[in-house]
Amino acid sequence: MKSIFLKKYGKASEAFEICETEKPKCGNDQVLIEVECFGLNYAEVMARHGLYKPAPKPPGVLGYEVAGTIREVGRNVDSSLIGKRVVAFTRFGGYSQTVVTNKNAFAEIGDMDAGEACCIAVQYATAYYMAFEMTNIQPGNRVLIHAGAGGVGTALIQLCKLKDAFVFANAGSDDKLDYMKSQGADEVINSRKDDYELAIKSKLGKEKLDITFNPIAGSTFKKDFRLLGSGGRLILFGASERAGKKFGFFSTLNFLKKMGMMLPIFLVGSSKSILGVNMLNIGDDKPEILARCMKNVADLVKAGKLKPHVGARFKASEIAQAHNLLESRKSIGKIVVFWNEN
């Protein structure tokens, strides 16, 4: 079988190589999946730059999610699953034609489009966990979604509107504003042209936000915290402002300095919360949560209540182009890579 190896850190055009490798063995509590396609996530861009510690070091295979067909099952897995099409979370290794994953880390997709299904395992499951399990969004809650045109952002907009929240969404270009509106966002902001904090304050007046979903961190952290009112929750699920920056102690220190220092007792006084999310850890430590989120999202997609958006489809041989598009921040929705070269 073939896998796409991260051979070294750096530019996408120089970092990857497609190699023949051995098919993985299926453990007792695992399933083996023949992969149709895999999705890209921004954590993999961070990993390509050597900025994501949990990722395998070169030479290694990245990838969190795949869509495909179960071909083998382990001794402790129901054999009737063989032949079922699924979307699955992979703890790396997803950039491969064949993968193994835990028996709790997939959801059946039936005849769902493989590209749309690939949105479920990481991006929609992450969004569902944050919007439906970590928080209890109420009708009329005021919500800010950063990077609203991305894969997680798209999912969050759709999920928050299912809860009848009022959604602010921002992105870095005008062409993404109409897209976010089409997904249900009530107010959209070009964060490269306008200060989103001032724009939201102008709209809300004396009112405050209830929740912010932030994959950026850095300079956005203090702004988000100021925008929250009593009972407000700031949910951090990434640090994309760190991507592409220089390596080293001082660069990291500057990034952390932008976020500032905060004593926990201040959270009591302000009645605000800061929550961190890493679905890799959830998958490791609480696989039942991951399985539940994927199944619930798949059910919502099948019922027509959610509509994953695939913004770009690439061939495996175009992995560098796919990474470059994601890193450029010009992509909309999900980027999916297919092994079938036709």
Buried (B, 14 or more C-beta within 10 A) or exposed (E): BBBBBBBBBEBBEEBBEBEEBEBBEBBEBBBBBBBBBBBBBBBBBBBBBBBBEEBBEBEBBBBBBBBBBBBBBBEEBEEEBBEBBBBBBBBBBBBBBBBBBBBBBBBBBEEBBBBBBBBBBBBBBBBBBBBBEBBEBEEEBBBBBBBBBBBBBBBBBBBBBBBEBBBBBBBBBEEBBEBBBEBBBBBBBBBEEEEBBEBBBEBBEEEBBBBBBBBBBBEBBBBBBEBBBEEBBBBBBBBBBBBEBEEEEEEBEBBBEEBEEBEEEEBEEBEBBBEEBBBBEBBEEEBEBBBBBBBBBBEBBBEEEBEBBBBBBBBBEBBBBBBBBBBEBBBBBBBBBBBEEE
